[in-house]
């Protein structure tokens, strides 16, 4: 599909047809990137999306252990009360 760049103040814009917006799942806010000489318009990823799945996969592979053993502090030894 071809489109024209239109003036918007000192900038330029592209009008996107409503069906194209719906098909791409775009909302009011989008991310813009340049990749290989092309401008990519993508929906904004939700913060931490995919983290739960990544954590589950780490656990299944046994790679979710702490890198160092826990060490107690002065607070743990003297001040902390259960």
N, C-alpha and C positions, 0 to 999 in steps of 0.2 A: 504494500500500500504506500503510495506517495503522499507526502504532505508538504506544505510550504511553511517556511519560517515567517512569523508575523512579528511586527514591531510591538514591543510592550515597553514604553518608556525608552531607556537607553539599552534595553536588553532585547532578546528575541525569544519567541516561544513557538510551540507547536500545539495545535489543537488536536486533542485525541478524541476519536469517536467513542461515544458511550459504550457500545458493545465491546470495543477493544479494552476499555478500562475494566469492564465487568469480567471479561475473560481472563485478564491478568490479575484480577483480585486486588486492584489498586484502591487506596482510600485517599483521604485529603493530603496525606504526607507520603512522599516517596523518596527513595534513595537514587541519586544520580552517580554514575561511574563512567569513566572512559575506559574501554577495553578494546584493544586492537583497532583503533581508529573509529570505533563506534560509540555512541552515547547510549548507555543502558539505563533504562528507567525501571526500577524494581520496587516492589512493596517493601515497607520498612519491616525488618525482622523484629520480633518481640524480644525485649531484653531477656537474656538467659534462655531463649527458646532452644530446646534440644539438650539442655544440661541434664535433665532427669534421665533421659535415654542414655546419654554418655556415661553418667554415673552408674547406671544399671549395667552397662557393658563392661565398665572397669571392674565392678564387683564380680561379674561372671568370670572374668579372666583372672581374678585374684590380684588385680593391680591397684586396689584401693587402700592399701596399707599406708600408715604414716611413714614418711621417709626416715625419721629419727625416733628413737624411743622417747616416751614422755619423761620429762624431768620435773621433779617437784621443786617448788620455790619456798622461800621463807614464809610467805603467806600461807601456802599449803600446810606447812609443818607446824606453824605456831598460831595462826589466826583463824583458819577455816574451821568452822564447827558444823557438823551434820545435824 
